[in-house]
Amino acid sequence: MLRNKKFSSWTGKSMYEAIVPKNHYLRKLNELVDWAELAEGIFPCYKGEFQTGSSPLSPVTLLKMIFLSYLYDKSDRETERYCNENIPWKYFIEIAIDERAPDHSSLTRFRNRILIRYGGADYFADLLDKVVHLIAAHPDIDFGESQIIDSSAVEAKVKRCREKDEEPRDPDARTGCKGTEKKKDKDGKTAEIPKFFFGYKKHSSVENKHRFVTGTIVTSGEKADNAFFRDLLWHDIGIRRMPAGYYADKGYDDGENHLLLNELNMGDGIILRDFRLKDDARYAIWHMIAESDYYKQKKNERYKVEAVFGDEKNSHGMRKCRYIGLVKTKVQIYMTDITYNLKKFMKVVFDISPRACTA
């Protein structure tokens, strides 16, 4: 693996050993994660795959800088500044104390290089899978027996057009509905109305013990939640042991989803819509699901996935898109999931959380 010679020198390492505490969050994170292995898929993005020609910036350094930008919710410019002024950050991205970090434009070129090579955001989706495999293989980690599926709205970077003939500011973003909100009408009466947003949707599957995100699909905002249940389920089966069952809100109450869980002999915790529970013999099958121990147990556990989305929005910038367009929004959301998972990984293994970001 290509490494910075100044960082690898005896002087560089010895100085960091003396300055960066042994229990520092970023030092422990380096112990837990093999970043060179995670960066392997980036090698084909460079001519000669680092074997010929002049040595470019290490992809490990650039990947770590992008990770830090999500961990501490910083822009590329802010990340560049912190990597130049904060010694633990310098240590983490593997540059010498007296060395300048790659600038913000290098991060942009780095992301674009990957997107061009892979024809989209597939590398970052695969990177999320790699991280999930890494976590699942750790002896201290045991995924929960079940999975929770839900979606979260991500507001577009720009507002939607006001005029019909106006050029769209984000051509891939769409208006969608996510939940309801209470508002008072002109007579002062409170009513629940649909909550609309303009942007994208993050459809995710989360294991129910530690709440790691095991899979995500990113779409424009108008897509229906239930359409992605099957894809997330099959992805989970391919990446972990067979879950005991699934639970989700009423948005996933689709006959085909219930049938799939039944065929796979899995617990069915998808919340049923009211019309399915009519007192009629024709609805007996739905009453069987609603009266099962699995359904009753999981009905009140959906808050676990809401906590995941809340942390990603409040701590890692997923409330609003950083970029314009579906492809770059996928990069943001996959990187947010990767960041969240690694933060949770550190919490479970070492019981430590990221320190305040000060330079």
ABEGO torsion letter per residue (X at the ends): XBBBAAAABAAAAAAAAAABBAABAAAAAAAABBAAAAAAAAAAABBGGGABEBBBBBAAAAAAAAAAAAAAGBBAAAAAAAAAABAAAAAAAGBBAABBBBBAAAAAAAAAAAAAAAGEAAAAAAAAAAAAAAAAABAABBBBABBBBBBBBBBBABBBBABAABBBABAABBBBBBEBBBBBBAAGBBBBBBBBBBEBBBBBBBBAAAGBBABBBBBBAABBAAAAAAAAAAAAAAABBBBAEBBBBAAABBAAAAAAAAAAGBBBABBBBAAAABBBAAAAAAAAAAABAAAAAAAAAAAAAAAAAAAAAAAAGAABBABBEAAAAAAAAAAAAAAAAAAAAAAAAAGBBBBBBBX
